[in-house]
Amino acid sequence: MSSSAEREELNELIGALLKCVTSLASKCGDTPAMRRLVNDAERILNGVDRLDIDVEELDTPRGLSPSVEMIQIPDTQYDIDFWRDADHEGVGGRSGA
């Protein structure tokens, strides 16, 4: 994970984005498009703020906790009875229904 200085710089950049968007909104008026833009900038800022909370998860390789166990799924064929009453959607299916 990035250092705290990098996270702080990211917070500052997103804060600057929010400031610019808010300034633009004051010039363009309170329209649905501007409210969406302000909302998006705030959501990005909130996501960056959550990095401090999620930093431990992000430090784990591939986002998995060390306690996650992989389950092996065999690649053998299923017994034909498993599919006996299944409909074949898009492949003809059952007729006369």
C-alpha positions as CSV (number, residue, x, y, z in Angstrom):
1,M,0.0,0.0,0.0
2,S,1.1,3.5,-0.6
3,S,2.6,5.6,2.2
4,S,0.7,8.0,4.4
5,A,2.3,10.9,2.5
6,E,0.8,9.5,-0.8
7,R,-2.6,9.1,0.8
8,E,-2.4,12.7,2.2
9,E,-1.5,14.0,-1.3
10,L,-4.4,12.0,-2.8
11,N,-6.7,13.6,-0.1
12,E,-5.5,17.0,-1.0
13,L,-6.0,16.5,-4.7
14,I,-9.5,15.1,-4.2
15,G,-10.2,18.0,-1.9
16,A,-9.1,20.4,-4.6
17,L,-11.4,18.6,-7.1
18,L,-14.3,19.0,-4.7
19,K,-13.5,22.7,-4.3
20,C,-13.4,23.3,-8.1
21,V,-16.6,21.4,-8.6
22,T,-18.3,23.4,-5.8
23,S,-17.1,26.6,-7.4
24,L,-18.4,25.5,-10.8
25,A,-21.7,24.6,-9.3
26,S,-22.0,28.1,-7.8
27,K,-21.5,29.6,-11.2
28,C,-23.7,27.2,-13.2
29,G,-26.5,27.0,-10.7
30,D,-28.3,24.2,-8.8
31,T,-29.1,21.9,-11.7
32,P,-29.4,18.1,-11.5
33,A,-26.2,17.7,-13.6
34,M,-24.2,19.9,-11.1
35,R,-25.7,18.1,-8.1
36,R,-24.6,14.8,-9.6
37,L,-21.1,16.2,-10.2
38,V,-20.8,17.5,-6.7
39,N,-22.1,14.2,-5.3
40,D,-19.6,12.3,-7.4
41,A,-16.7,14.4,-6.1
42,E,-17.9,13.9,-2.5
43,R,-18.2,10.2,-3.0
44,I,-14.6,10.0,-4.4
45,L,-13.4,12.0,-1.4
46,N,-15.2,9.6,1.0
47,G,-13.7,6.6,-0.8
48,V,-10.2,8.0,-0.4
49,D,-10.9,8.7,3.3
50,R,-11.9,5.0,3.7
51,L,-8.3,4.0,2.6
52,D,-7.2,4.6,6.2
53,I,-9.9,2.1,7.4
54,D,-9.2,-0.4,4.6
55,V,-5.4,-0.2,4.5
56,E,-4.9,-3.6,6.2
57,E,-7.1,-5.3,3.6
58,L,-5.2,-3.5,0.8
59,D,-1.9,-4.7,2.2
60,T,-3.0,-8.3,1.9
61,P,-2.0,-9.9,-1.4
62,R,-4.9,-9.9,-3.9
63,G,-7.2,-8.5,-1.2
64,L,-7.6,-11.9,0.5
65,S,-7.2,-12.4,4.2
66,P,-4.6,-15.0,5.2
67,S,-7.4,-17.2,6.7
68,V,-9.2,-17.6,3.3
69,E,-9.0,-21.2,2.2
70,M,-9.1,-22.2,-1.5
71,I,-11.6,-24.8,-2.5
72,Q,-10.7,-27.2,-5.2
73,I,-13.5,-27.8,-7.7
74,P,-13.1,-31.0,-9.7
75,D,-13.3,-30.8,-13.5
76,T,-15.0,-34.2,-13.9
77,Q,-18.3,-34.6,-15.7
78,Y,-21.5,-34.5,-13.7
79,D,-23.7,-37.6,-13.6
80,I,-26.3,-37.4,-16.5
81,D,-29.1,-37.7,-14.0
82,F,-28.1,-34.4,-12.5
83,W,-29.4,-32.7,-15.7
84,R,-32.4,-34.9,-16.4
85,D,-35.2,-32.4,-15.7
86,A,-33.3,-29.3,-16.7
87,D,-34.7,-27.1,-19.5
88,H,-32.3,-26.1,-22.3
89,E,-33.1,-22.4,-22.6
90,G,-32.2,-21.2,-26.1
91,V,-31.3,-24.6,-27.4
92,G,-34.8,-25.8,-28.3
93,G,-36.1,-26.5,-24.9
94,R,-39.3,-28.5,-24.3
95,S,-42.1,-28.0,-26.7
96,G,-45.8,-28.1,-26.4
97,A,-46.0,-26.3,-23.0
